[in-house]
């Protein structure tokens, strides 16, 4: 019976000196900030789940048995890690890996090396026809590859007899890529000309200025271009289908996966395991290089 009067005396006690009371307006503002934080993060979590759940489904299915993969189960009863070994033991799968690494690796290096000088010239040099050259580069970006595939195929297959190989896809990358040139040019435009002028005052020529000054400052843009080109070559299906379809020894993972799916159309667990092995390198490369990639893409449109 004496508990209620004691609580009322505590509540009626005036605030101690130095303590700050929170006004109703401040409570409302804090509550509104908390609700906004919850709403924003809830949308972010929902969007993340929207993109992640398909990968989780593919991964879980790849670890199921043959019969369970055809059922409605979402979680494997037994984790069949041997499915990945069966995929690796498939004849030609390691060859597809090697061909894809050659295509993506060599193509990325050739594209970056050949695109940097052109982008540097378009960004920092003043010469007659500079704007026209830039317009030609942009127009090449708008040209679908299907438009020129017939004359290109006749040239590489009939004139040079390189059909059944990946060289018709790798060699053209040594002559630059329109998208890579444009992206690098936009990034190089953000580098102040004062750095280049100071290097030339110290006696550096154009080539040395490019190698010693421009390239170290352009690493984020170069990383973004390299990743774009690597992802394109790794996932390319159209090019290998045109030039290498007649030779299984020159197939890449993207084209070989279609053949694997046709041979194992009822073995969804093996098909999903092969899909995981094809996606894994791309995901790992982006995971470890995402900082440079995002920075390079963000800074390419600052000045132009």
C-alpha positions in Angstrom: 0.0 0.0 0.0 2.9 2.3 0.5 4.5 1.6 -2.9 2.3 4.0 -4.9 3.0 7.1 -2.8 6.7 6.4 -3.0 6.7 6.2 -6.8 4.7 9.4 -7.0 7.2 11.2 -4.9 10.0 10.0 -7.2 8.2 11.3 -10.3 7.3 14.6 -8.7 10.9 15.2 -7.7 12.4 18.1 -9.7 15.2 17.3 -12.1 18.7 17.5 -10.7 20.9 20.5 -11.7 22.9 19.9 -14.9 20.6 17.3 -16.4 18.8 18.1 -19.7 15.2 17.3 -20.2 14.1 16.1 -23.7 11.3 18.1 -25.1 8.3 16.5 -26.9 9.5 18.0 -30.2 12.9 16.4 -29.8 11.3 13.1 -29.0 9.2 13.3 -32.2 12.3 14.2 -34.2 14.2 11.3 -32.8 11.3 8.9 -33.4 11.0 10.2 -37.0 14.7 9.7 -37.6 14.5 6.1 -36.3 11.6 5.3 -38.5 13.3 6.7 -41.5 16.4 4.7 -40.7 14.3 1.5 -40.4 12.4 2.2 -43.7 15.6 2.9 -45.7 17.4 -0.2 -44.4 14.4 -2.3 -44.8 14.2 -1.4 -48.5 18.0 -2.0 -48.8 17.6 -5.5 -47.2 14.7 -6.3 -49.5 16.6 -5.2 -52.5 19.7 -7.2 -51.4 17.5 -10.3 -50.9 16.0 -9.8 -54.3 19.4 -10.1 -56.0 21.0 -12.6 -53.6 18.2 -15.2 -53.3 18.6 -16.5 -56.9 22.3 -17.2 -56.3 21.4 -18.9 -53.0 18.9 -21.1 -54.8 21.4 -22.0 -57.5 24.0 -22.9 -54.8 21.6 -25.0 -52.7 20.3 -26.9 -55.8 23.9 -27.7 -56.8 24.4 -29.6 -53.5 21.3 -31.7 -53.8 21.0 -35.3 -55.0 19.6 -36.2 -58.4 16.1 -37.0 -57.1 15.9 -34.1 -54.6 16.8 -31.5 -57.3 13.6 -32.4 -59.1 11.5 -32.0 -55.9 10.1 -28.9 -54.2 12.7 -29.0 -51.4 14.8 -25.9 -50.9 17.4 -27.2 -48.5 19.5 -30.2 -49.3 18.9 -33.3 -47.2 22.5 -34.4 -47.8 25.2 -32.0 -49.0 26.5 -33.5 -52.2 29.8 -31.8 -52.6 30.8 -34.5 -55.1 28.6 -32.8 -57.7 31.4 -30.3 -58.3 33.9 -33.1 -58.9 31.5 -34.7 -61.4 31.4 -31.4 -63.3 35.2 -31.1 -63.3 35.5 -34.7 -64.5 33.2 -33.8 -67.5 35.3 -34.2 -70.7 36.3 -30.8 -71.9 35.3 -28.7 -68.9 38.9 -27.9 -67.9 39.6 -27.0 -71.5 36.7 -24.6 -71.5 38.3 -23.0 -68.4 41.6 -22.6 -70.0 40.1 -21.1 -73.1 38.0 -18.7 -71.1 41.0 -17.5 -69.1 43.0 -17.0 -72.3 40.2 -15.1 -73.9 39.4 -12.9 -70.9 42.9 -12.4 -69.7 44.6 -11.7 -73.0 41.7 -9.7 -74.3 41.6 -7.5 -71.1 45.4 -6.8 -71.3 45.3 -6.0 -75.0 42.2 -3.7 -74.7 43.7 -1.7 -71.8 47.1 -1.3 -73.4 45.7 -0.3 -76.8 42.9 2.0 -75.4 45.0 4.1 -73.0 47.1 6.0 -75.7 44.0 6.8 -77.7 42.1 8.0 -74.7 45.1 10.1 -73.5 45.3 11.8 -76.9 41.6 12.6 -77.1 41.7 13.9 -73.5 44.8 16.0 -73.4 46.0 16.7 -76.9 44.8 19.6 -79.1 44.8 18.7 -82.8 42.7 19.2 -85.9 39.9 16.6 -86.1 39.9 15.9 -82.4 36.1 16.3 -82.0 35.5 14.3 -85.2 37.6 11.5 -83.8 35.7 11.5 -80.6 32.4 11.4 -82.5 33.7 8.4 -84.5 34.5 6.6 -81.2 31.0 7.3 -79.9 29.4 6.2 -83.1 31.3 2.9 -82.9 29.8 2.4 -79.4 26.3 2.6 -81.0 27.1 0.1 -83.7 25.8 -3.4 -82.8 28.3 -6.2 -83.4 25.7 -8.1 -85.4 25.9 -5.5 -88.1 29.5 -6.2 -89.0 29.6 -9.9 -88.1 29.3 -11.1 -91.7 32.2 -9.2 -93.2 34.3 -9.8 -90.1 33.6 -13.5 -90.3 34.5 -13.7 -94.0 37.7 -11.9 -93.3 38.9 -14.0 -90.3 37.5 -17.4 -91.6 38.0 -17.1 -95.3 41.0 -14.8 -95.7 43.0 -15.8 -92.7 41.6 -19.2 -92.0 41.2 -18.7 -88.3 37.7 -20.2 -87.8 37.5 -22.7 -85.0 39.8 -20.6 -82.8 39.4 -17.7 -80.4 42.0 -15.6 -82.2 39.4 -13.7 -84.2 38.0 -12.5 -80.9 41.4 -11.8 -79.2 43.4 -10.1 -82.0 40.9 -7.2 -82.6 41.2 -6.2 -79.0 44.8 -5.1 -79.7 43.4 -2.2 -81.7 41.3 -0.6 -79.0 37.7 -0.8 -77.8 35.3 2.1 -78.3 33.7 1.9 -74.9 37.0 1.5 -73.1 38.5 4.5 -75.0 35.5 6.7 -74.1 35.5 5.6 -70.5 39.2 6.3 -70.1 38.9 9.6 -71.9 36.3 10.8 -69.5 38.4 9.8 -66.5 41.6 11.4 -67.9 39.7 14.6 -68.4 39.5 14.8 -64.6 43.3 14.9 -64.2 44.4 18.6 -64.0 46.6 19.8 -66.8 48.9 21.5 -64.3 50.4 18.1 -63.5 51.2 17.5 -67.1 52.6 21.0 -67.6 54.9 20.5 -64.6 56.2 17.2 -66.0 56.9 18.8 -69.3 58.8 21.7 -67.7 61.0 19.1 -65.9 61.8 17.6 -69.3 59.3 14.7 -69.7 58.1 13.9 -73.1 54.5 12.9 -73.9 55.3 9.2 -73.5 57.1 9.6 -70.2 54.4 11.9 -68.9 51.8 9.2 -69.7 53.8 6.5 -68.0 55.1 8.4 -65.0 52.3 10.9 -64.3 49.0 9.9 -65.9 48.9 6.2 -65.4 49.5 6.2 -61.6 46.7 8.8 -61.3 44.4 6.9 -63.6 44.5 3.6 -61.8 40.8 3.6 -60.8 39.7 4.3 -64.3 42.0 1.7 -65.7 40.7 -0.8 -63.1 37.1 -0.1 -64.1 37.8 -0.5 -67.8 39.8 -3.8 -67.1 36.9 -5.2 -65.1 34.3 -4.2 -67.7 36.3 -5.9 -70.4 37.1 -9.0 -68.3 33.4 -9.5 -67.5 32.4 -9.0 -71.1 34.9 -11.6 -72.3 34.2 -14.1 -69.6 30.4 -14.0 -70.3 30.7 -13.7 -74.1 28.5 -16.2 -75.8 27.9 -14.6 -79.2 31.6 -14.5 -80.3 32.6 -18.1 -79.4 29.4 -19.3 -81.0 30.3 -17.6 -84.3 34.0 -18.5 -84.5 34.6 -21.5 -82.3 31.4 -23.6 -82.4 32.9 -26.0 -84.9 35.8 -26.9 -82.7 35.0 -28.2 -79.2 38.6 -27.7 -78.2 38.2 -23.9 -78.5 34.9 -23.6 -76.6 34.6 -21.2 -73.7 32.7 -21.7 -70.5 29.7 -19.7 -71.6 29.3 -21.7 -74.8 30.3 -25.0 -73.2 27.8 -24.5 -70.4 25.0 -24.6 -73.0 26.3 -27.9 -74.3 26.6 -29.2 -70.7 23.0 -28.2 -70.0 21.8 -30.1 -73.1 23.7 -33.2 -72.1 22.4 -33.1 -68.4 19.0 -31.6 -69.0 17.5 -33.8 -66.2 20.4 -33.5 -63.8 19.6 -30.0 -62.4 22.0 -30.4 -59.6 25.0 -30.9 -62.0 23.7 -28.1 -64.2 23.6 -25.7 -61.2 27.0 -26.9 -60.0 28.5 -26.0 -63.4 26.7 -22.6 -63.3 28.2 -21.9 -59.9 31.7 -22.7 -61.2 31.2 -20.4 -64.1 29.9 -17.5 -61.9 32.4 -17.9 -59.1 35.5 -16.2 -60.7 33.4 -13.2 -61.8 31.9 -12.8 -58.3 35.3 -13.1 -56.6 37.0 -10.7 -59.0 34.3 -8.1 -58.4 34.3 -8.6 -54.6 38.0 -8.0 -54.3 38.1 -5.1 -56.9 34.8 -3.4 -56.2 36.4 -0.4 -54.5 38.5 0.5 -57.5 35.7 -0.4 -59.8 33.1 1.9 -58.1 35.6 4.7 -57.8 36.6 4.5 -61.4 33.0 4.5 -62.6 32.0 7.3 -60.3 34.8 9.6 -61.4 34.5 9.0 -65.2 31.6 11.5 -65.6 32.8 14.4 -63.5 34.2 16.4 -66.4 33.8 16.0 -70.1 
